[in-house]
Amino acid sequence: MAQKHETPSTKQNLFGKSNFILMIVGLIFLAIGVVLMAGGKSSDPSVFNPKEVYSTSRITLAPIMIIAGFIVEIIAIMKKNDQ
C-alpha cells in the first residue's frame, strides 16, 4: 500500500492582535460599569437615602458603560482577522 504524505497545515489563529485588544477594552468597559452600579454603602443601614440609591452614575452611566462594553465585545468577536 502506498503511504499518504500529509502536508503540514498552517495554523491560523481565529483572532488577531486587534481582536484581543478590543476584547480587553470591552472587558474594561464592563468592569467600570459594574463598579459604578455597585456604588457606595450607607453609613447607617436603617436610613434610606434616595440620593445615593438613585444617583446618575448608578441609573444612567453604569448601564451605558455595560451596554457599550457588550457592543465592543461583539465587534471584537465579529471583526475579521487581519492576517
C-alpha positions in Angstrom: 0.0 0.0 0.0 1.1 3.5 -0.7 1.7 5.7 2.2 -0.1 9.0 2.4 2.1 12.0 3.0 0.2 14.8 4.6 1.5 18.3 4.1 1.8 20.3 7.3 -1.1 22.6 7.7 -0.5 26.1 8.7 -2.3 27.1 11.8 -4.2 30.3 11.6 -5.4 32.0 14.7 -9.1 32.8 14.9 -8.5 36.1 16.5 -5.7 38.6 15.8 -4.0 41.1 18.0 -6.5 43.8 17.3 -9.4 41.5 18.3 -7.7 40.8 21.6 -7.1 44.5 22.3 -10.8 45.2 21.5 -11.8 42.4 23.9 -9.8 43.8 26.7 -11.3 47.3 26.1 -14.7 45.8 26.2 -13.9 44.0 29.5 -12.7 47.2 31.0 -15.9 49.0 30.0 -17.9 46.1 31.6 -15.8 46.3 34.8 -16.2 50.1 35.1 -20.0 49.7 34.6 -20.3 47.1 37.3 -18.2 49.2 39.7 -20.3 52.2 39.0 -23.5 50.3 39.5 -22.3 48.9 42.9 -21.6 52.3 44.3 -21.1 53.0 48.0 -22.9 51.9 51.0 -24.8 53.9 53.6 -23.2 54.6 56.9 -26.5 53.8 58.7 -28.3 50.8 57.2 -31.6 51.8 58.8 -31.8 55.1 56.9 -32.9 55.2 53.3 -31.0 57.8 51.2 -32.7 58.2 47.8 -29.9 60.5 46.5 -27.4 57.7 47.0 -29.5 54.9 45.5 -30.9 56.8 42.6 -27.7 58.7 41.6 -27.0 59.5 38.0 -23.9 57.2 37.9 -26.0 54.2 39.0 -29.1 54.5 36.9 -27.7 56.2 33.8 -23.9 56.0 33.4 -23.4 52.4 34.6 -25.9 50.8 32.2 -24.5 52.8 29.3 -21.0 51.6 30.1 -22.2 48.0 30.3 -24.0 48.2 27.0 -21.0 49.8 25.4 -18.8 47.0 26.8 -21.1 44.4 25.2 -21.1 46.2 21.9 -17.3 46.4 21.9 -17.1 42.7 22.7 -19.5 41.8 19.8 -17.4 44.0 17.5 -14.2 42.3 18.7 -15.6 38.8 18.0 -17.1 39.7 14.6 -14.1 41.7 13.3 -12.3 39.9 10.6 -8.7 38.8 11.4 -6.1 41.0 9.6 -3.7 38.1 9.0 
